Amino acid sequence: MYKNRASSGRNNISGSNIARIRKELCPKVSQKLLADKMQLEGIELDKNAIQRIESGARFITDIELKTFAKVLDVSYEELLEE
């Protein structure tokens, strides 16, 4: 099991930013639609994986992070802000 957790106890620091940005999009994007957009970019995630990422329960790979930035039209830095 992975032991590298942020000081907040989360397995990633970008999940909450992904959730915030997703909800701020107009029109608002659901977790299902975000998963569909990620799949169109070649990243196999489902709605449940998006939920686990946003809640901090799941790690995010660098490839996934790159694709989240592209799909959400933001920089890596914005996703990684604490």
C-alpha positions in Angstrom: 0.0 0.0 0.0 1.1 3.5 -0.7 2.3 5.5 2.3 2.9 8.9 0.8 0.0 11.0 1.9 -0.3 14.7 2.1 -0.4 16.2 5.6 -4.2 16.4 5.2 -4.3 12.6 5.0 -5.4 12.7 1.4 -3.8 10.6 -1.3 -3.5 13.6 -3.7 -3.5 17.3 -3.5 -5.2 18.1 -6.7 -8.5 16.2 -6.3 -10.3 19.1 -4.5 -9.1 21.5 -7.2 -10.4 19.2 -9.8 -13.8 19.1 -8.1 -13.9 22.9 -7.7 -12.9 23.6 -11.3 -15.3 21.0 -12.6 -18.2 22.5 -10.7 -17.2 26.1 -11.8 -17.4 25.2 -15.5 -20.4 26.6 -17.3 -22.4 24.5 -17.8 -21.4 22.5 -14.7 -19.8 19.2 -15.6 -20.8 16.0 -13.8 -18.3 13.4 -12.6 -19.7 11.1 -15.3 -19.2 13.7 -18.1 -15.6 14.4 -16.8 -14.9 10.6 -16.9 -16.3 10.5 -20.5 -14.0 13.4 -21.5 -11.0 11.7 -19.9 -11.9 8.5 -21.8 -12.0 10.4 -25.1 -8.4 11.4 -24.3 -7.4 7.8 -23.7 -7.6 7.7 -19.9 -9.9 4.9 -18.7 -11.6 6.4 -15.7 -15.2 6.0 -14.6 -17.5 8.1 -12.4 -16.4 6.2 -9.3 -12.7 6.8 -10.0 -13.4 10.6 -10.4 -15.3 10.5 -7.1 -12.4 8.8 -5.3 -9.9 11.3 -6.9 -11.9 14.3 -5.9 -12.3 13.0 -2.3 -8.6 12.3 -2.0 -9.0 8.5 -1.6 -7.2 7.7 -4.9 -3.8 8.6 -6.2 -3.4 10.4 -9.5 -0.8 9.5 -12.0 1.2 12.1 -13.9 -0.5 11.1 -17.1 -3.9 11.5 -15.5 -2.9 14.9 -14.1 -1.8 16.1 -17.5 -5.1 15.0 -19.1 -7.2 16.6 -16.3 -5.4 19.8 -17.0 -6.1 19.5 -20.7 -9.8 18.5 -20.3 -10.5 21.2 -17.7 -8.4 23.8 -19.7 -6.3 24.8 -16.8 -2.5 24.6 -16.0 -0.8 21.9 -14.0 0.0 24.5 -11.4 -3.7 25.3 -10.8 -4.4 21.7 -10.2 -1.5 21.3 -7.8 -2.2 24.4 -5.6 -2.8 23.6 -2.0 
